[in-house]
Amino acid sequence: MQLINHSLAQFIAKRSKVNFSFEFFPPKNQEMEDKLWQAINRLQNLNPSFVSVTYGAGGSTRQRTHQTIEKILTQTKLKPASHLTCIAASKEEIKQILENYWQIGVRHIVALRGDMPASSPNYQLHSQGYRYANELVAGIKSITGTDFEISVAGYPEKHPEASSLQADIINLKKKVDAGAGRIITQFFFDAEVFLRFVDLCHKNKIFVPIIPGILPVTNFKQVQHFAKMCGTNIPQWMFDMFINLDDHQETRQLMAAVVATEMCRILHNYGIDDFHFYTLNRSDLTLAICHLLGGAV
């Protein structure tokens, strides 16, 4: 018990060094709009490094993403980062989108290849577009008159389409070599998975900041679906922990806060000071976790 208390005391002493960023998605209707802005208004008090707004498969939320970004710029002091995918867009369209973002004050892009549209299983890449995220990063860097900060995605357990983790790391290095300055990871549920990933990146001469993506478990069935889509492993202990809690929201929330906070505490003890939260446009659980980690509410 004395060792545990010592560890906790060290963590509390270091809490002020923790930085946060948050991901939101553009709302589809007024009810979702209200929910999003309730979350933004509550979480902005944590002074996040930036907030990102997602971009639907095949650019399906382009207009709503732009509207959300513009509203964040005009109604808050937050620094928005717009997700941008190259699926279904020509290079000229991408150029116009980026120039428009630059004009309204966006200075940070999360550059992604993007998911193939689920409604089009035989979808073909745009003949005049970028094929991969590293090409998109290089394209962003080549646009005259702009100097965007660029973040890219990393997969601690490899991208579902990659042949191996090492092959995925090689592709990740291409994105960094093209000009990306930050890696934001897909979510994971084992701190060792992230630490091994960082070590492998370093061995492959990738030295830009690598930010762990944290997904609080608001709905375990939903998390199982997300994990299957992106190739994230859910440890057996999580299944055991959340079993039979679907109808017990308050208990589930408490468990989720403990799980996420403990993983962040472990990572922080290994020198990780930045955390990116996938909020799903909800604030309560993320706010509680950040407060436990040292954020002022």
Stockholm file with secondary structure:
# STOCKHOLM 1.0

chainA/1-297         MQLINHSLAQFIAKRSKVNFSFEFFPPKNQEMEDKLWQAINRLQNLNPSFVSVTYGAGGSTRQRTHQTIEKILTQTKLKPASHLTCIAASKEEIKQILENYWQIGVRHIVALRGDMPASSPNYQLHSQGYRYANELVAGIKSITGTDFEISVAGYPEKHPEASSLQADIINLKKKVDAGAGRIITQFFFDAEVFLRFVDLCHKNKIFVPIIPGILPVTNFKQVQHFAKMCGTNIPQWMFDMFINLDDHQETRQLMAAVVATEMCRILHNYGIDDFHFYTLNRSDLTLAICHLLGGAV
#=GR chainA/1-297 SS CHHHHHHHHHHHHHGGGCEEEEEECCCSSHHHHHHHHHHHHHHGGGCCSCEEECCCGGGTTHHHHHHHHHHHHHHCSCCEEEEEECTTCCHHHHHHHHHHHHHHTCCEEEEECCCCCTTCTTCCCCTTSCSSHHHHHHHHHHSTTCCCEEEEEECTTCCTTCSSHHHHHHHHHHHHHHTCCEEEEEECSCHHHHHHHHHHHHHTTCCSCEEEEECCCSCHHHHHHHHHHHTCCCCHHHHHHHTTCTTCHHHHHHHHHHHHHHHHHHHHHTTCCEEEEECTTCCHHHHHHHHHTTCCC
#=GC SS_cons         CHHHHHHHHHHHHHGGGCEEEEEECCCSSHHHHHHHHHHHHHHGGGCCSCEEECCCGGGTTHHHHHHHHHHHHHHCSCCEEEEEECTTCCHHHHHHHHHHHHHHTCCEEEEECCCCCTTCTTCCCCTTSCSSHHHHHHHHHHSTTCCCEEEEEECTTCCTTCSSHHHHHHHHHHHHHHTCCEEEEEECSCHHHHHHHHHHHHHTTCCSCEEEEECCCSCHHHHHHHHHHHTCCCCHHHHHHHTTCTTCHHHHHHHHHHHHHHHHHHHHHTTCCEEEEECTTCCHHHHHHHHHTTCCC
//
